[in-house]
């Protein structure tokens, strides 16, 4: 597709642009073996290869592949051996799947307001917080709280991002979760991954994700005397093969994002009513995040970009205090579980009822980048964004 037809729009997710039949050696290997279930392979399963690759690339001790990022969050929470009704502090700005994972484990989400970067404000956490999920949204490395026993990093939108000390996101706390959904950094359509440095936590996750069993490859699952129940969250060989192919291109994707980010930011209009949300060196620069002086200007920018076929999005949809799943406290259970176990009073930590956060979201606009384009085309795409915003 030529640039004049796409006008800077990212038609495919980042990793999807690197999918090519000539590059699918892992998938061909799986099909040639005619075994798509990871525990029936005669050699190392593709799922095990993926987990080994991911653990090495991310600097993690253990990795476990599952169906999606929501399952990954649930596995982390379940492995902490909680009690029904325990509180889990989560960001007030993130995808509703985070709250859904908490609730589906019988736990209660507590919304914590965010800072200027839209990351969970660790200063609002109570000193006795035990379970905290922080989200590295839009590739931005969020601050992580210290001294939280069960810190879970949601890295669904930030695969490959690094903390200032060089560690990969997902490795700072108890566990980290990743997603390979359609619009993530790397994609297999769906898919999820957990990493942890805690061998006992990994063992509990591995058992739970395979019916609570003590699985031996090539054999029917067996159960130890102290086995607990579990579910079937086991990934398939075909999906793992696509993810292995994607991982081979992770550094290429990240480098392309870095190049285009620099080009795009350099060509943004110099105007007093527009500022760029800063990114750190370790961020996965999946988009240019900008903040306008007013919602009216932000909406005008959305209209200008959309009219030219340039992809863009706002973040208001991530404001959980206004999401019906939380405002209505509805439940598929007749007795209202697990909301029926929630403590009395509000389940939110904010100094102003999220008023500042609403204002920040109302003025924020994101423009995704196209790392797969050659540099001349990236320059043209950046110019297209510049020209659109100059009309606002």
N, C-alpha and C positions, 0 to 999 in steps of 0.2 A: 504494500500500500504506500503510495507516495505521500509526501508531507503535505502537498496542497490539498489532498483529500482528507487528511486527518487533522490539519491545522493545530498540531501540538497535542491532540487528544491521545491519551493512553487507552487504546482499544482493548488490550489484553493486560492482565496482571504482570507484575515484574518477571517472575520466574517463568511464566507461561510463554513468554517470548523466546525462551531458550529450549522449548520442547521441539524436537525434530527426530523423525524416524531414524535418520542415520546416526543419531547420538543415543539411541535407546538400547545400549548393550545389555543393561541389567534386565530390562523388560523382556528382551529376546531370550535371555538366559532362563528366566522364569517360565516363559511359554514353552521353550524347548524341553524343560524338565517336566512340564505338565502337572505340576503340583503347586496349587495356589494357597494351601494352608501351611502356615509357618512350622507347625509341629509334625509335619509328615515328610519333610525333606530329608534326603539321605546325607546331604552335605550341610554346611552352615546355611541356615535360612537367610533369605534376603532381608527379612525383618531384623534378624540378628546383625547382619552386615550394616544395615541402616543405623541401628542403635550404637554399634561400635564406631561407625563413622561420625555420628552426631556427638557422641561423648568425647571423642578425640578432638573434633573441631571446636566444641564449646568448652573444653577444659573441665568436663564433668566426670565424676567417678562412675555414675550409672545413668543409663537412659532406657526408656521404655516407650515403645510405639503403641498408639491407640487410634481409635477411629477419628477423633476430632479434639479440638482444644478444650471444649466443655468437659468432655470425659477426663481429659488430663487434669483439669482443676478439681473435679470430683474425686479422682484417685488421690490427689495430694491431700485433700481435706479428710477423706476417709482414713488415710494412713496415719493421721494424727490421733486416731482412736478417741473421737470426741463423744460427748453425751448429747442426746437430743436437746435442742434449744440453746446450745452454746452459741455465743456471739462470734461473728466474723466481721472484722472491720474491712470495708472495701471502699474504693474511690467513688465519689459522687458523680464523676464523669468517666464513664467507661461503657462498654457494650453490655447489654442486659444479661448476656450469657454468664457473666461473673455472678450476678445476683441469683440467677437460675441454678447455677452449680451449687451455691451455698444452700439454697432452699431445698434442692432435691436430695441433699445429704441430711435433711432434718435440722439444719442450723439456721440461725437468724442473722441476716445481713444488717450491719450498721453503716450508714453512709457517712463518709468522712469528706469534708470539703477539700477543695484543691487549692494549689498555689497559683501564681501568675502563669506558670508554664502548663497548667491544667493537670499536674500530677498530684497525687494524694499528699496533703499537707501533714507531714509526720509530726509537726508540733501540736496537732490537735488530738493525737492518740492518747488515751489514758495510760498511766504507767503500768497498769495490770493487763494491758491488751495481750492476748495469747495467740490469736490467729488473725493475721493481717494479709490481705491480698493487695499488692501494689501492681499497677498496670503501666507498662512502658508504651504509651500511646503514640501512634504516628511515628514510630521509630525513635522517639525521644527517650533518652535514659532518665528515668525518674529517680529521685532520692529514695533511699531505702532506710527504714527505721532500724535502730540498733536495739539489741536486747529483747527482741520479740521471739519467743520460742519457735513459733511456726510461721515464718515469713514465706509466703508463696509469691513468686514473681510471675505475673501474666505477661508473657513476651510474645503474644500472638502477632503483634504488629511490629516487632522489633528484632527479628532474627538477625544475628550478626552484629548487633550493637554492642558497645563495650563501655564499661565504667572507666573513669579517669585513670585508675590503676592498671588498666589493661584487661581485667577480667571480663568475660562475656556476661551479658545479662542472662539471668536465670541461675547463676551460680553463687549469688551473694547470700542466700538464706537457706531455708529448709529444702525448698524445691523450686523449680521453674517449669513453666508450661509454654508450649509453642503450638501454633496452628499452621496447617497447610491448606487452609480454605482457599477458595478461588482467588480472592483478592489480597492474599498475603505476599510476603517477600518471595517465598518459594511456594509452589502449589502442586497438589495432586488432586485438586477438586475438593476433597475433604482429607482429613488426617490430623493427627495430633501427636505430641511428644512430651514426655516428662523427663527432666533431668534432676538428679539429686546426688549429694555427696554422702548421704546417710544410708549405709547398707541395710539397716533394719527397715527403714522406710521403703526402700526399693523392694525388699523381699515381700513386705505386706502388699504393696501395689501390684507386684507381679502375680501373687496368688489371687488377689481380689479380681484382677482383670481377666482371669481364666477360671471362673467359677469357684474360687477359693482353693484350687487344686495345687498339688505339687507335681507339676508337669515334667515328664521326661520326653524329649523329642522322639517321635516315632512310635509312641505308645499312647494308649488310652489314659486319660488323666486319672491320677490317684489322689486320695485325700489322707492327710495325716490325722492322728487322733484328735489333735487340737485345732482342726481346720474350722475356719469360719466361712459363712456363705460368701458368694461373690457374684459376678456377672460375666458376660462374654463381651469383652472390650478388645479382643485380639485383632490386630491388623492383619491384612491379607498380604501375600507375597507380591501381587501385582501392584498394589498401592505403594508398598515399600520400595519396589523397583523404581517407580517414577520418582519417589522422594530421593533415592540414592542418586539418580541422574540429576535432580535439581541441586542437591548438595554440591555436586562437582562444579556448579556454576555460581555458587554463592558469592565467592570473592569477585567474580566478574560482574555480577549484578550490583554488589555494593560499590565497586569502583565506578561503574557507569552512573550510579546515583550520585556519587560524589562529584563527578565531572559536570553532570547536568545541573546539579544544585548550584555549583559555583557560577555557572553560566547564567542560570535563571535569576539568581539573586543580584548579580552584577547588572542585569538589564531591567530590573524593576524601576518604575518611574520614581524619581526623587520628588516626593511631595510630602508636606507636613502632616497630612491626615492619614498617612499609611506608614506602618512600621512592620518589620520582619521579626517574628518570634525567633529569638536566638537559638541556635543549635550548637551542641558541643561537638568536639572532634570525633567522639565515639558514637554519635547518633547514626542510626541507619536512615539516611536522608531520603525517605520515601516521598516527601512532598516539601513544597515551600509553604510555610504557615505564616500568614500575614494577619495583622490586626488593623482594622479601620477605626476612624474616629467615631463613627456612629453606625447603627444598624442599617440606616438608610443607604449610606455609602457602601457598606458590605453587600447589601442586596443589589445595588446598582452594579457592583463589580461582578456578582454572580450572573446577572442578566447579560452583561457585556461579554463575559467569557463564554457563556452558554450559546449566545447568538452566533459566535464564531466557531462553534463546535469544539471548544477547549474544555477538557474535563476539569471539574472542580467540585468541591463539596464543603459543607458546613458541618459543625460538630454538635449542634443543638440536640440531635437525636440521641446523644450519649448522656444527656442530663437525667440521671436516674431518679432524683427526687420528683420528677414529673412523669415517670414511666408508669403505665397502668399496672404492671406486674407488682410494683411496690406501693403505689398510692391506693390501690384497691385491696391489697392483701388477699387476693383471691387464691383459691387452692383447688386442685383436682380432687382432694380428699373431702369427704362429707363433713368431717370434724374440723376442717380448716387447718390441718397439719401442713407445715410446722408452725404456722403463725399462731396457732393455739398455745404454743409454748413460749411465745415472745413475752418479754417483760413489759409491764405497764409503762406508758410514757413514750416520747418520740425516740425513734431509732436513727438519730442523725446527730452529727457533730459539726456545727457551723456557728460562726460568730454573728452572722447576719441573715440567717435563713436562706443562704445560697444566693443572695441578691447580687453580690459582686460576681459570682460565677456565672449567673445568667447574663450579666452585662458583658463579660468577657466572651462568652460563647456567641452572643448576638453580634459581636463585631469581628469574629474570627472566620477566616476563609483559607482553605487549603487547595493548592494546585499540585496534582501528582506529577511525577517526572517520568521520563522515558529512557531508562538506562541502556536499552538495546540499540538506540539510534547511533549512527556514526556522528562524530563531532559536528560536521557541517549541518546535519539535520537537527542536532540538538540546539545549535545556535539559532536556526530558523524557528524552532519551536519556542525558544526563549523570547525571540523577537515578537512572535505572535501573541504571547502573553503580555509583553510590554505594550504593544500597540492597543490591545483590548483595554488594559487598565488605564492607559492615558486618556481614554474617552470618558472615563467616569467623572 
